[in-house]
Amino acid sequence: MRSLLGRLAILFGLTVLLSACGPIYDTQYTYSAPTSARGQACVSSCDADQSRCRYTCKRRTQDCENEKQAIADREYRRYVRWRQDQNLPVDKSQYDFVPSYSCPWESECTDVCAAEYRACFTGCGGRIDAQQVCVMGCNQK
């Protein structure tokens, strides 16, 4: 119960802090494709490149998470064997052995993909209009 109350207090505190920071904006893009056949073919290539990039991001993140899980499985099995050999109780879980390093965030990687796509799109002759839009805390000044 204490743990739950502590977590709720932390969540409430973070909410207050974030709301005190003022409005949060995001950039939204409007794409105007080139009209020439060559420009449109070029944009199609950009689309394919972006799909590959996003797939690579997803794969890289998943591979990292899978590796962390495999390490935890292996280390936990080793721990259990050792505890059993020593006639000691197994008092840890598999989650205690998950490595603490962070895997790449898929969203950060896909942000890079999006930036590369915008550069490719404009390089093909397309036009992109960017607009800042308030997405949180919009009633604050």
C-alpha positions in Angstrom: 0.0 0.0 0.0 2.8 2.4 0.8 4.4 1.6 -2.5 1.2 2.5 -4.3 0.8 5.7 -2.4 4.4 6.6 -3.1 4.0 6.0 -6.8 0.8 8.0 -6.9 2.5 10.9 -5.1 5.4 10.8 -7.6 3.0 10.7 -10.6 1.0 13.6 -9.1 4.3 15.6 -8.6 5.4 15.0 -12.1 2.0 16.1 -13.5 2.2 19.3 -11.5 5.8 19.9 -12.7 5.0 19.3 -16.3 1.9 21.6 -16.2 4.0 24.3 -14.6 6.4 24.2 -17.5 3.9 25.8 -19.8 2.5 24.7 -23.1 4.1 21.9 -25.2 4.3 22.3 -28.9 4.7 19.8 -31.7 5.6 20.4 -35.3 3.1 19.3 -37.9 4.1 19.0 -41.5 2.0 19.5 -44.7 3.5 17.8 -47.7 3.0 19.1 -51.3 4.4 16.5 -53.7 6.2 17.5 -56.9 4.0 17.4 -60.0 6.5 16.0 -62.4 6.7 12.3 -63.1 10.4 12.3 -62.2 9.7 14.1 -58.9 6.9 11.6 -58.0 9.1 8.7 -58.8 11.8 10.2 -56.6 9.3 10.6 -53.7 8.3 7.0 -54.1 11.9 6.1 -53.6 11.9 8.3 -50.4 8.8 6.4 -49.2 10.5 3.1 -49.7 13.7 4.4 -47.9 11.5 5.6 -45.0 9.8 2.2 -44.7 13.1 0.4 -44.6 14.4 2.9 -42.0 11.4 2.5 -39.7 11.7 -1.3 -40.1 15.3 -1.1 -39.1 14.5 1.0 -36.0 11.8 -1.5 -34.9 14.2 -4.5 -35.6 17.1 -2.9 -33.7 15.0 -2.1 -30.7 13.4 -5.6 -30.6 16.8 -7.3 -31.1 18.2 -5.4 -28.2 15.2 -6.3 -25.9 15.5 -9.9 -27.0 19.2 -9.9 -26.2 18.5 -8.5 -22.7 15.9 -11.2 -22.1 18.3 -13.9 -23.3 21.0 -12.6 -20.9 18.4 -12.5 -18.0 17.3 -16.1 -18.8 20.9 -17.4 -18.9 22.0 -15.6 -15.7 18.8 -16.7 -13.9 19.3 -20.3 -14.8 23.0 -20.1 -13.6 21.8 -18.5 -10.3 19.2 -21.2 -9.7 21.7 -24.0 -10.3 24.2 -22.4 -7.9 21.5 -21.8 -5.2 20.3 -25.4 -5.6 23.8 -26.7 -5.4 24.3 -24.8 -2.2 20.9 -26.0 -0.8 19.8 -22.4 -0.6 16.3 -21.0 -1.5 15.9 -19.3 -4.8 14.8 -15.9 -3.7 15.3 -13.9 -6.9 13.3 -13.8 -10.0 14.3 -13.7 -13.6 13.6 -10.0 -13.7 16.5 -9.4 -11.2 18.9 -10.4 -13.9 17.7 -8.2 -16.8 20.7 -5.9 -17.7 20.3 -2.3 -16.8 21.5 -0.8 -20.0 18.9 0.9 -22.2 18.0 -0.2 -25.6 17.6 2.4 -28.3 14.2 4.1 -28.3 12.3 3.2 -31.4 10.7 6.7 -31.4 14.0 8.5 -31.4 15.2 6.3 -34.3 12.0 6.9 -36.3 12.4 10.7 -35.7 15.7 10.4 -37.6 13.9 8.5 -40.3 11.3 11.3 -40.6 14.0 14.0 -40.8 15.8 12.0 -43.6 12.4 11.6 -45.4 11.8 15.3 -45.3 15.2 16.0 -46.7 14.7 13.4 -49.4 11.2 14.8 -50.2 12.3 18.3 -50.6 15.3 17.1 -52.6 12.8 15.5 -55.1 11.2 18.9 -55.6 8.4 18.6 -53.0 7.5 21.3 -50.6 6.9 20.9 -46.9 5.2 23.5 -44.7 5.9 23.2 -41.0 3.6 24.5 -38.3 4.0 24.6 -34.5 0.8 23.2 -32.8 0.1 23.2 -29.1 -0.4 19.6 -27.9 -0.4 20.0 -24.1 -1.0 22.8 -21.6 -2.5 24.9 -24.4 -4.6 27.1 -22.0 -1.5 28.4 -20.2 0.3 31.6 -21.0 
